[in-house]
Amino acid sequence: QVQLVESGGGLVQPGGSLRLSCAASGSTFSRNAMGWYRQAPGKQRELVATITSGGITNYRDSVKGRFTISRDNAKNTVCLQMNSLKPEDTAVYYCRYGISYWGQGTQVTVSS
């Protein structure tokens, strides 16, 4: 069983930055891909960024150049640095481990 705990969400003005963190416990963290997903009200959950065990990253087009995903296998954490935030980035952000495990989500609101 894997437990994921996200932190770092909040309210930020357009153009601002936030850093999300996800701490994992209960498994061999380094073996699986990790990802960040988000879900806005009335919309389906969508992939934001993923990172493989080897550090290969992938981003949805709308966040490329603004968001950076990283992982620290020694600390069992994955982070999402979000810069130049836009109102359309507003959503609940979820951490995912492998294909089966999700965190509880953290709210990100971008508004003036």
TORMARPA-721955 format. One record per residue: residue number from 1; chain; x, y, z of N, C-alpha, C, O in turn. Coordinates in nm, 4 decimals. Layout:
N
ATOM  num  cadena  nc1  nc2  nc3  cac1  cac2  cac3  cc1  cc2  cc3  oc1  oc2  oc3
ATOM  NUM  A  X  Y  Z  X  Y  Z  X  Y  Z  X  Y  Z $
...
This chain:
112
ATOM  num  cadena  nc1  nc2  nc3  cac1  cac2  cac3  cc1  cc2  cc3  oc1  oc2  oc3
ATOM  1  A  0.0841  -0.1186  0.0000  0.0000  0.0000  0.0000  0.0879  0.1239  0.0000  0.1895  0.1298  0.0693 $
ATOM  2  A  0.0475  0.2227  -0.0786  0.1210  0.3474  -0.0911  0.0341  0.4619  -0.0405  -0.0842  0.4703  -0.0735 $
ATOM  3  A  0.0921  0.5480  0.0379  0.0232  0.6680  0.0838  0.0914  0.7902  0.0229  0.2139  0.8020  0.0238 $
ATOM  4  A  0.0099  0.8799  -0.0296  0.0597  1.0019  -0.0919  -0.0035  1.1219  -0.0233  -0.1250  1.1268  -0.0043 $
ATOM  5  A  0.0788  1.2174  0.0133  0.0292  1.3375  0.0791  0.0819  1.4596  0.0044  0.2027  1.4824  -0.0030 $
ATOM  6  A  -0.0116  1.5381  -0.0512  0.0259  1.6589  -0.1242  0.0250  1.7800  -0.0315  -0.0451  1.7829  0.0696 $
ATOM  7  A  0.1039  1.8785  -0.0684  0.1045  2.0056  0.0032  0.1496  2.1147  -0.0923  0.2051  2.0871  -0.1986 $
ATOM  8  A  0.1248  2.2403  -0.0525  0.1758  2.3531  -0.1288  0.0735  2.4293  -0.2095  0.1075  2.5297  -0.2721 $
ATOM  9  A  -0.0507  2.3848  -0.2102  -0.1526  2.4584  -0.2836  -0.1880  2.5883  -0.2142  -0.1414  2.6163  -0.1038 $
ATOM  10  A  -0.2718  2.6679  -0.2810  -0.3146  2.7937  -0.2208  -0.3690  2.8890  -0.3233  -0.3975  2.8518  -0.4371 $
ATOM  11  A  -0.3832  3.0143  -0.2805  -0.4337  3.1209  -0.3661  -0.3162  3.2066  -0.4115  -0.2336  3.2480  -0.3302 $
ATOM  12  A  -0.3093  3.2327  -0.5412  -0.2010  3.3135  -0.5962  -0.2562  3.4014  -0.7070  -0.3521  3.3647  -0.7750 $
ATOM  13  A  -0.1950  3.5175  -0.7244  -0.2388  3.6064  -0.8321  -0.1851  3.5593  -0.9660  -0.0826  3.4912  -0.9711 $
ATOM  14  A  -0.2523  3.5943  -1.0738  -0.1994  3.5610  -1.2073  -0.0553  3.6098  -1.2231  -0.0206  3.7214  -1.1842 $
ATOM  15  A  0.0267  3.5231  -1.2810  0.1681  3.5530  -1.2960  0.2533  3.5057  -1.1805  0.3761  3.5086  -1.1884 $
ATOM  16  A  0.1901  3.4626  -1.0745  0.2619  3.4167  -0.9566  0.3094  3.2729  -0.9687  0.2938  3.2084  -1.0724 $
ATOM  17  A  0.3679  3.2245  -0.8594  0.4257  3.0900  -0.8569  0.3799  3.0136  -0.7335  0.3509  3.0714  -0.6288 $
ATOM  18  A  0.3745  2.8839  -0.7492  0.3508  2.7918  -0.6381  0.4354  2.6682  -0.6600  0.4700  2.6338  -0.7730 $
ATOM  19  A  0.4679  2.6024  -0.5508  0.5413  2.4759  -0.5578  0.4624  2.3709  -0.4821  0.4392  2.3828  -0.3618 $
ATOM  20  A  0.4216  2.2675  -0.5548  0.3502  2.1558  -0.4941  0.4482  2.0444  -0.4616  0.5430  2.0190  -0.5360 $
ATOM  21  A  0.4239  1.9787  -0.3496  0.5050  1.8639  -0.3106  0.4167  1.7449  -0.2808  0.3036  1.7596  -0.2345 $
ATOM  22  A  0.4692  1.6274  -0.3078  0.3974  1.5032  -0.2792  0.4959  1.4086  -0.2118  0.5993  1.3730  -0.2684 $
ATOM  23  A  0.4615  1.3691  -0.0903  0.5444  1.2762  -0.0155  0.4820  1.1381  -0.0202  0.3636  1.1219  0.0093 $
ATOM  24  A  0.5611  1.0387  -0.0572  0.5130  0.9018  -0.0699  0.5720  0.8136  0.0384  0.6873  0.8308  0.0780 $
ATOM  25  A  0.4928  0.7197  0.0856  0.5407  0.6233  0.1836  0.4772  0.4886  0.1553  0.3711  0.4806  0.0933 $
ATOM  26  A  0.5416  0.3844  0.2003  0.4811  0.2530  0.1935  0.5240  0.1678  0.0764  0.4730  0.0571  0.0588 $
ATOM  27  A  0.6181  0.2174  -0.0054  0.6592  0.1361  -0.1190  0.7998  0.1750  -0.1612  0.8598  0.2669  -0.1054 $
ATOM  28  A  0.8507  0.1050  -0.2591  0.9802  0.1400  -0.3162  0.9576  0.2520  -0.4159  0.9226  0.2287  -0.5316 $
ATOM  29  A  0.9782  0.3725  -0.3693  0.9382  0.4913  -0.4426  1.0021  0.4996  -0.5799  0.9356  0.5377  -0.6763 $
ATOM  30  A  1.1282  0.4651  -0.5910  1.2031  0.4949  -0.7120  1.1626  0.4104  -0.8316  1.2027  0.4417  -0.9437 $
ATOM  31  A  1.0856  0.3056  -0.8123  1.0598  0.2115  -0.9206  0.9538  0.2572  -1.0203  0.9531  0.2124  -1.1349 $
ATOM  32  A  0.8657  0.3448  -0.9779  0.7509  0.3782  -1.0622  0.7506  0.5232  -1.1059  0.8112  0.6105  -1.0437 $
ATOM  33  A  0.6800  0.5450  -1.2154  0.6588  0.6808  -1.2608  0.5687  0.7537  -1.1625  0.4875  0.6932  -1.0925 $
ATOM  34  A  0.5851  0.8840  -1.1591  0.5008  0.9711  -1.0779  0.4393  1.0766  -1.1686  0.4917  1.1074  -1.2757 $
ATOM  35  A  0.3283  1.1306  -1.1238  0.2655  1.2328  -1.2058  0.1814  1.3291  -1.1252  0.1419  1.3013  -1.0120 $
ATOM  36  A  0.1553  1.4429  -1.1862  0.0603  1.5406  -1.1325  -0.0550  1.5531  -1.2318  -0.0346  1.5646  -1.3526 $
ATOM  37  A  -0.1740  1.5506  -1.1785  -0.2960  1.5664  -1.2554  -0.3772  1.6783  -1.1911  -0.3517  1.7175  -1.0773 $
ATOM  38  A  -0.4742  1.7283  -1.2645  -0.5591  1.8309  -1.2068  -0.7019  1.8156  -1.2553  -0.7277  1.7600  -1.3621 $
ATOM  39  A  -0.7938  1.8661  -1.1749  -0.9348  1.8604  -1.2109  -1.0010  1.9904  -1.1712  -1.0067  2.0262  -1.0535 $
ATOM  40  A  -1.0505  2.0595  -1.2702  -1.1246  2.1833  -1.2482  -1.2729  2.1516  -1.2331  -1.3181  2.0470  -1.2797 $
ATOM  41  A  -1.3484  2.2386  -1.1699  -1.4920  2.2131  -1.1519  -1.5618  2.1886  -1.2848  -1.5473  2.2663  -1.3792 $
ATOM  42  A  -1.6371  2.0806  -1.2911  -1.7128  2.0483  -1.4104  -1.6324  1.9896  -1.5244  -1.6847  1.9687  -1.6338 $
ATOM  43  A  -1.5054  1.9631  -1.4992  -1.4195  1.9083  -1.6039  -1.3600  1.7748  -1.5606  -1.3587  1.7402  -1.4425 $
ATOM  44  A  -1.3109  1.7011  -1.6599  -1.2470  1.5746  -1.6298  -1.1058  1.5976  -1.5764  -1.0428  1.6997  -1.6040 $
ATOM  45  A  -1.0586  1.5011  -1.5001  -0.9207  1.5067  -1.4518  -0.8269  1.4943  -1.5717  -0.8495  1.4131  -1.6613 $
ATOM  46  A  -0.7212  1.5759  -1.5722  -0.6297  1.5758  -1.6846  -0.4849  1.5682  -1.6370  -0.4505  1.6132  -1.5278 $
ATOM  47  A  -0.4018  1.5100  -1.7223  -0.2606  1.4993  -1.6915  -0.1950  1.6357  -1.7021  -0.2202  1.7110  -1.7962 $
ATOM  48  A  -0.1104  1.6666  -1.6047  -0.0326  1.7903  -1.6087  0.1116  1.7605  -1.6453  0.1666  1.8198  -1.7380 $
ATOM  49  A  0.1730  1.6679  -1.5718  0.3134  1.6337  -1.5966  0.3429  1.4980  -1.5361  0.2828  1.4592  -1.4359 $
ATOM  50  A  0.4351  1.4264  -1.5968  0.4795  1.2990  -1.5427  0.6312  1.2928  -1.5442  0.6976  1.3644  -1.6192 $
ATOM  51  A  0.6841  1.2061  -1.4601  0.8280  1.1833  -1.4569  0.8520  1.0358  -1.4298  0.7963  0.9788  -1.3361 $
ATOM  52  A  0.9360  0.9744  -1.5134  0.9638  0.8319  -1.4983  1.0648  0.8083  -1.3863  1.1202  0.9024  -1.3295 $
ATOM  53  A  1.0871  0.6822  -1.3565  1.1860  0.6489  -1.2535  1.3250  0.6964  -1.2944  1.4102  0.7224  -1.2094 $
ATOM  54  A  1.3470  0.7075  -1.4244  1.4764  0.7532  -1.4747  1.4856  0.9028  -1.4955  1.5893  0.9540  -1.5377 $
ATOM  55  A  1.3767  0.9735  -1.4658  1.3792  1.1187  -1.4747  1.3327  1.1778  -1.6063  1.3498  1.2975  -1.6294 $
ATOM  56  A  1.2747  1.0971  -1.6924  1.2216  1.1492  -1.8189  1.0871  1.2156  -1.7904  1.0005  1.1569  -1.7257 $
ATOM  57  A  1.0706  1.3379  -1.8389  0.9519  1.4158  -1.8079  0.8616  1.4332  -1.9300  0.9052  1.4235  -2.0447 $
ATOM  58  A  0.7356  1.4589  -1.9009  0.6367  1.4839  -2.0042  0.5374  1.5850  -1.9493  0.4987  1.5779  -1.8326 $
ATOM  59  A  0.4953  1.6809  -2.0350  0.4041  1.7867  -1.9904  0.2908  1.8038  -2.0899  0.3068  1.7800  -2.2096 $
ATOM  60  A  0.1758  1.8455  -2.0382  0.0708  1.8856  -2.1310  0.1133  2.0174  -2.1947  0.1863  2.0961  -2.1344 $
ATOM  61  A  0.0671  2.0403  -2.3160  0.1154  2.1550  -2.3923  0.0935  2.2875  -2.3197  0.1780  2.3767  -2.3263 $
ATOM  62  A  -0.0175  2.3003  -2.2519  -0.0532  2.4301  -2.1946  0.0355  2.4713  -2.0775  0.0320  2.5869  -2.0355 $
ATOM  63  A  0.1154  2.3780  -2.0239  0.2014  2.4134  -1.9102  0.3493  2.4091  -1.9471  0.4344  2.4441  -1.8653 $
ATOM  64  A  0.3803  2.3670  -2.0677  0.5213  2.3602  -2.1084  0.5861  2.4981  -2.0987  0.5298  2.5988  -2.1416 $
ATOM  65  A  0.7055  2.4992  -2.0412  0.7769  2.6250  -2.0242  0.7399  2.6999  -1.8984  0.8079  2.7954  -1.8610 $
ATOM  66  A  0.6325  2.6582  -1.8319  0.5885  2.7247  -1.7081  0.6002  2.6335  -1.5862  0.6324  2.6793  -1.4766 $
ATOM  67  A  0.5742  2.5054  -1.6056  0.5765  2.4089  -1.4956  0.6981  2.3177  -1.5088  0.7425  2.2870  -1.6194 $
ATOM  68  A  0.7512  2.2749  -1.3941  0.8618  2.1808  -1.3934  0.8355  2.0733  -1.2884  0.8123  2.1031  -1.1712 $
ATOM  69  A  0.8396  1.9479  -1.3326  0.8235  1.8367  -1.2408  0.9605  1.7807  -1.2059  1.0489  1.7736  -1.2913 $
ATOM  70  A  0.9783  1.7410  -1.0802  1.1053  1.6838  -1.0371  1.0777  1.5809  -0.9284  0.9712  1.5811  -0.8666 $
ATOM  71  A  1.1738  1.4940  -0.9061  1.1584  1.3930  -0.8021  1.2898  1.3754  -0.7280  1.3978  1.3957  -0.7834 $
ATOM  72  A  1.2782  1.3376  -0.6019  1.3929  1.3064  -0.5181  1.3684  1.1675  -0.4605  1.2941  1.1518  -0.3636 $
ATOM  73  A  1.4308  1.0680  -0.5203  1.4055  0.9305  -0.4776  1.4559  0.9047  -0.3358  1.4008  0.8199  -0.2656 $
ATOM  74  A  1.5583  0.9755  -0.2931  1.6102  0.9568  -0.1578  1.5108  1.0055  -0.0520  1.5061  0.9533  0.0594 $
ATOM  75  A  1.4318  1.1066  -0.0890  1.3341  1.1632  0.0044  1.1916  1.1181  -0.0246  1.0980  1.1575  0.0450 $
ATOM  76  A  1.1752  1.0350  -0.1278  1.0415  0.9865  -0.1659  0.9448  1.1006  -0.1926  0.8303  1.0980  -0.1476 $
ATOM  77  A  0.9914  1.2000  -0.2656  0.9059  1.3136  -0.2963  0.9082  1.3454  -0.4455  1.0058  1.3190  -0.5157 $
ATOM  78  A  0.7985  1.4023  -0.4906  0.7903  1.4562  -0.6257  0.7308  1.5959  -0.6126  0.6377  1.6180  -0.5352 $
ATOM  79  A  0.7851  1.6888  -0.6884  0.7420  1.8280  -0.6795  0.6975  1.8806  -0.8150  0.7371  1.8301  -0.9201 $
ATOM  80  A  0.6147  1.9826  -0.8092  0.5720  2.0520  -0.9296  0.5903  2.2012  -0.9053  0.5163  2.2621  -0.8280 $
ATOM  81  A  0.6892  2.2589  -0.9716  0.7115  2.4029  -0.9652  0.6270  2.4684  -1.0725  0.6415  2.4377  -1.1908 $
ATOM  82  A  0.5390  2.5583  -1.0320  0.4463  2.6221  -1.1248  0.4739  2.7721  -1.1270  0.4581  2.8408  -1.0261 $
ATOM  83  A  0.5144  2.8208  -1.2406  0.5429  2.9626  -1.2599  0.4473  3.0230  -1.3612  0.3813  2.9512  -1.4363 $
ATOM  84  A  0.4403  3.1538  -1.3628  0.3550  3.2252  -1.4579  0.2137  3.1682  -1.4590  0.1568  3.1413  -1.5648 $
ATOM  85  A  0.1595  3.1508  -1.3419  0.0283  3.0877  -1.3291  -0.0818  3.1728  -1.3918  -0.0772  3.2958  -1.3898 $
ATOM  86  A  -0.1796  3.1039  -1.4469  -0.2926  3.1666  -1.5146  -0.4225  3.1240  -1.4465  -0.4265  3.0192  -1.3820 $
ATOM  87  A  -0.5274  3.2026  -1.4598  -0.6551  3.1625  -1.4001  -0.7015  3.0239  -1.4455  -0.7653  2.9517  -1.3689 $
ATOM  88  A  -0.6700  2.9870  -1.5682  -0.7120  2.8558  -1.6172  -0.6336  2.7408  -1.5553  -0.6660  2.6246  -1.5797 $
ATOM  89  A  -0.5323  2.7704  -1.4765  -0.4626  2.6668  -1.4007  -0.5348  2.6315  -1.2714  -0.4959  2.5376  -1.2019 $
ATOM  90  A  -0.6384  2.7053  -1.2393  -0.7144  2.6795  -1.1174  -0.7767  2.5411  -1.1211  -0.8489  2.5079  -1.2152 $
ATOM  91  A  -0.7496  2.4604  -1.0199  -0.7990  2.3221  -1.0140  -0.7522  2.2592  -0.8836  -0.6718  2.3161  -0.8098 $
ATOM  92  A  -0.8046  2.1414  -0.8577  -0.7473  2.0564  -0.7539  -0.6390  1.9723  -0.8207  -0.6629  1.9063  -0.9218 $
ATOM  93  A  -0.5207  1.9762  -0.7627  -0.4062  1.9042  -0.8174  -0.3829  1.7766  -0.7373  -0.3809  1.7775  -0.6142 $
ATOM  94  A  -0.3653  1.6665  -0.8110  -0.3478  1.5355  -0.7502  -0.2132  1.4763  -0.7895  -0.1686  1.4883  -0.9036 $
ATOM  95  A  -0.1509  1.4133  -0.6937  -0.0282  1.3373  -0.7160  -0.0676  1.1926  -0.7460  -0.1616  1.1394  -0.6869 $
ATOM  96  A  0.0043  1.1307  -0.8371  -0.0225  0.9912  -0.8721  0.1069  0.9119  -0.8702  0.2106  0.9581  -0.9177 $
ATOM  97  A  0.0994  0.7918  -0.8145  0.2131  0.7003  -0.8085  0.1785  0.5759  -0.8891  0.0779  0.5106  -0.8614 $
ATOM  98  A  0.2599  0.5424  -0.9878  0.2277  0.4300  -1.0733  0.0947  0.4546  -1.1425  0.0689  0.5643  -1.1918 $
ATOM  99  A  0.0104  0.3521  -1.1460  -0.1200  0.3683  -1.2088  -0.2344  0.3543  -1.1099  -0.3501  0.3766  -1.1455 $
ATOM  100  A  -0.2038  0.3179  -0.9865  -0.3115  0.2832  -0.8940  -0.3311  0.3768  -0.7759  -0.4362  0.3742  -0.7119 $
ATOM  101  A  -0.2328  0.4583  -0.7466  -0.2376  0.5342  -0.6220  -0.2468  0.6839  -0.6467  -0.1746  0.7407  -0.7286 $
ATOM  102  A  -0.3387  0.7458  -0.5724  -0.3628  0.8890  -0.5827  -0.3547  0.9543  -0.4446  -0.3885  0.8933  -0.3432 $
ATOM  103  A  -0.3098  1.0780  -0.4436  -0.3180  1.1570  -0.3231  -0.4576  1.2153  -0.3061  -0.5466  1.1922  -0.3880 $
ATOM  104  A  -0.4752  1.2918  -0.1977  -0.6074  1.3451  -0.1663  -0.6366  1.4755  -0.2407  -0.7512  1.5202  -0.2445 $
ATOM  105  A  -0.5358  1.5351  -0.2984  -0.5538  1.6566  -0.3758  -0.5245  1.7821  -0.2958  -0.5424  1.7859  -0.1741 $
ATOM  106  A  -0.4793  1.8845  -0.3663  -0.4546  2.0152  -0.3055  -0.5074  2.1230  -0.4001  -0.4838  2.1183  -0.5208 $
ATOM  107  A  -0.5780  2.2187  -0.3442  -0.6430  2.3215  -0.4250  -0.5436  2.4293  -0.4664  -0.4682  2.4816  -0.3844 $
ATOM  108  A  -0.5453  2.4611  -0.5950  -0.4690  2.5743  -0.6492  -0.5690  2.6708  -0.7112  -0.6450  2.6339  -0.8006 $
ATOM  109  A  -0.5683  2.7932  -0.6637  -0.6572  2.8956  -0.7165  -0.5748  3.0140  -0.7636  -0.4972  3.0719  -0.6876 $
ATOM  110  A  -0.5928  3.0492  -0.8908  -0.5210  3.1619  -0.9491  -0.6238  3.2704  -0.9797  -0.7068  3.2570  -1.0696 $
ATOM  111  A  -0.6156  3.3767  -0.9032  -0.7165  3.4821  -0.9149  -0.6616  3.6126  -0.8598  -0.5807  3.6138  -0.7670 $
ATOM  112  A  -0.7073  3.7223  -0.9188  -0.6694  3.8538  -0.8681  -0.7740  3.9050  -0.7700  -0.7598  4.0148  -0.7162 $
